[in-house]
Structure formats: C-alpha cells, structure tokens
C-alpha cells in the first residue's frame, strides 16, 4: 500500500515495476501502462494506492509495514525487507 501523496509524487502514471534487490524491494515508475508494469489501484477516497507484488517477494515474507526511501539518482522507491 502507498499513501496518496507518495503515489502521486513518485508514481504519477499509477504504474510501476518491482525488482527484488536483497535486502530490498525496488519499486520503479514506468512511463504508463503501455510501457508495461504493475498497475497501482486506488484503495480509498483519499487516493491511497495498492499493488499486488507477492510474486516478487522472497518465500515466507511476512506482511506488514516497511521502511522505505526514495533514491533520487536511481529513480526508485527502496523498501527494506
């Protein structure tokens, strides 16, 4: 899940790719649905977004909130696993 502000700022086209880069998951925006990727879906009226990425995660990754930061040089949201 991504908060509306975060999604709008870094994923304005509502599409991303997810790459496993242990010990992190990298979420990278694409230029739109025609470029491929995973679609961010609106969760609520506030504009929060969600995306299904379980296929990319290591086996037995527990659910829950994670620390993340935007890596400007790489254009990626880096999520600690």
Buried (B, 14 or more C-beta within 10 A) or exposed (E): EBEBEBBEEBBEBBBBBBEBEEEBBBBBBBEEEEEEBBEBEEBEEEEBBBBEBEEBBEEEBEEEEEEBEEEEEEEBBBBEB
